[in-house]
């Protein structure tokens, strides 16, 4: 999860003799302005309506006043400079919200990874305006170099994407690509626990795509970038999660996607399990869930419009995710209300024909889950395997070493297949 840090310089060090008309002025080494150092940026002359027409991201739409909107626009107009530059804009009544504006900008622009997560900016909030300077992790030729690396990593990630497929097929490809090519950075997590600092690029898309290691924010930013490139509507959700990394509650970030006018939650980080069991068993548990389902172990932070000093994280936009048509488990599991249904053996046989590593079942609500799972362990799963072998004439032959895995709150049972 990301860590917001506000570093305030002494007012005298950054105070400039400028009007509060927008992000317009820079100083040279002597501290004096000159015509070559000063330029008017379009944001300084635009109204709120004009800025709203120019910026339509959910992050921008969440901003509450002109000062926040103009700072957002100033960041946008200076972010691609080879080096960080000072921004001068309207005064902030609540300087704590500076950090939120930067975060919402990043939410709208997940490709921007060079703002230092640990020490993102310095500022001075004066009577006549705000002076702010972002802290870049990379500058000059090095910044160009890492940007190029990310571009190449994105191109490589999308090289085999189903560009003519459905949005669901594109999303599934991106989900699987990240799980297959990115590892959860436990070393970075341990470093943060001991040092309370971000170690490297674990919290951005560069870490996930170019370096192959990330924590939840890196996965989320990378997922969003790839969805954006394939024109799949995607957003980020800030919140907390329960039971991850052996902790009762941790800060967390994940995505939501829009498919056929319905929104779904997707948490790629939590789908990236270890290799102790076949990947298909756990890698889709958080792929396209409803709000009700995700809330079983995730907490969604409040909207920015409901700002409270007691809250740490805010969301610019939280859609009601009530779609069910594209939940992976629903699409790819056999729904059963009768453990003695012949369809179960046929279902196992179909998967065995394709040499699948596993097959999944969702148990009807009328079945007591623990009792049904116990019966499957004792006998029914063996009977299904025997039936599958008869149907397939032991080509291939499923062995007696199959295992069962269950997720009670999803009413999910997975049969892990083993072959002779």
MOVENZI-V417954 format. One record per backbone hydrogen bond with DSSP energy under -1.0 kcal/mol. NH is the residue of the N-H (numbers start at 1). CO is the residue of the C=O. E is the energy in kcal/mol with one decimal. If there is no record, write none. Layout:
[[NH/CO/E] [NH/CO/E]]
This chain:
[[7/121/-1.0] [9/123/-1.3] [13/10/-1.4] [15/11/-2.0] [18/16/-1.8] [21/19/-1.1] [24/22/-1.4] [28/32/-1.4] [31/28/-2.0] [37/34/-1.7] [39/24/-1.7] [44/41/-1.7] [45/42/-1.8] [51/47/-2.4] [52/48/-2.2] [53/49/-1.5] [54/50/-1.4] [55/51/-2.7] [61/57/-2.3] [62/58/-1.0] [63/60/-1.5] [69/65/-2.1] [70/66/-2.9] [71/67/-2.0] [72/68/-2.2] [73/69/-2.3] [74/70/-2.6] [75/71/-2.6] [76/72/-2.1] [77/73/-1.9] [79/75/-1.9] [81/78/-1.8] [87/132/-3.6] [89/130/-2.7] [97/94/-2.3] [98/95/-1.9] [101/97/-2.0] [102/98/-2.0] [103/99/-2.2] [104/100/-2.7] [105/101/-2.2] [106/102/-2.2] [107/103/-2.1] [108/104/-1.7] [109/105/-1.3] [112/109/-2.1] [116/135/-3.1] [122/133/-2.2] [123/7/-1.1] [124/131/-2.4] [126/129/-2.7] [130/89/-2.7] [131/124/-2.7] [132/87/-2.8] [133/122/-2.6] [135/120/-2.8] [137/114/-3.1] [140/82/-3.2] [142/139/-1.1] [144/140/-1.9] [145/141/-2.1] [146/142/-2.4] [147/143/-2.3] [148/144/-2.1] [149/145/-1.9] [150/146/-2.2] [151/147/-2.4] [152/148/-2.3] [153/149/-2.2] [154/150/-2.6] [155/151/-2.3] [156/152/-2.4] [157/153/-2.3] [158/154/-1.9] [161/158/-1.4] [163/161/-2.1] [165/162/-2.3] [170/166/-2.2] [171/167/-2.6] [172/168/-2.7] [173/169/-2.0] [174/170/-2.3] [175/171/-2.8] [176/172/-2.4] [177/173/-2.6] [178/174/-2.3] [179/175/-1.8] [180/176/-2.3] [181/177/-1.8] [182/178/-1.7] [183/212/-2.2] [185/214/-2.5] [186/184/-1.6] [189/185/-1.6] [190/186/-2.5] [191/187/-2.3] [192/188/-2.4] [193/189/-2.2] [194/190/-1.8] [195/191/-3.1] [196/192/-2.6] [204/201/-1.6] [208/204/-1.5] [209/205/-3.0] [210/206/-2.1] [211/206/-1.5] [213/207/-2.4] [214/183/-2.0] [215/202/-2.8] [219/215/-2.1] [220/216/-2.5] [221/217/-2.8] [222/218/-2.2] [223/219/-2.6] [224/220/-2.2] [225/221/-2.5] [226/222/-2.4] [227/223/-2.3] [228/224/-2.7] [229/225/-2.3] [230/226/-1.3] [231/228/-1.5] [232/227/-2.8] [235/256/-2.4] [237/254/-3.3] [239/252/-2.2] [240/299/-2.4] [241/250/-2.6] [242/297/-2.8] [243/247/-1.1] [247/244/-1.5] [250/241/-2.4] [252/239/-2.8] [254/237/-2.1] [255/266/-2.1] [256/235/-1.9] [257/264/-2.3] [258/233/-2.1] [259/262/-3.2] [262/259/-1.7] [264/257/-2.3] [265/289/-2.8] [266/255/-2.5] [267/286/-2.2] [272/269/-1.1] [273/271/-1.6] [281/278/-1.8] [283/279/-2.2] [285/282/-1.4] [287/284/-1.3] [289/265/-2.6] [291/321/-3.1] [294/290/-2.5] [295/291/-1.9] [296/293/-1.5] [297/294/-1.3] [298/294/-1.5] [299/240/-3.2] [301/238/-2.3] [304/315/-2.3] [306/303/-1.7] [307/304/-1.3] [311/308/-1.8] [315/302/-2.3] [322/320/-1.1] [323/263/-1.3] [327/324/-1.3] [328/287/-1.6] [331/327/-2.2] [332/328/-2.0] [334/360/-2.4] [336/362/-2.4] [341/338/-1.7] [344/341/-1.8] [346/342/-1.7] [347/343/-2.3] [348/344/-2.0] [349/345/-2.2] [350/346/-2.2] [351/347/-1.6] [352/348/-2.4] [353/349/-2.2] [355/352/-2.1] [356/351/-2.4] [359/415/-1.6] [361/413/-3.1] [362/334/-2.2] [363/411/-2.4] [364/336/-2.5] [367/364/-1.7] [372/368/-2.8] [373/369/-2.9] [374/370/-2.3] [375/371/-2.1] [376/372/-2.1] [377/373/-2.3] [378/374/-2.3] [379/375/-2.5] [380/375/-1.9] [381/376/-1.8] [383/379/-2.1] [384/380/-2.3] [385/381/-2.2] [386/382/-2.5] [387/383/-2.4] [388/384/-2.3] [389/385/-2.4] [390/386/-1.9] [391/387/-2.4] [392/388/-2.3] [394/389/-2.4] [395/392/-1.4] [399/418/-2.9] [403/416/-1.8] [405/414/-2.6] [407/412/-2.7] [410/407/-1.2] [411/408/-1.3] [412/407/-2.2] [413/361/-2.8] [414/405/-3.5] [415/359/-3.1] [416/403/-3.2] [417/357/-1.8] [420/397/-2.6]]
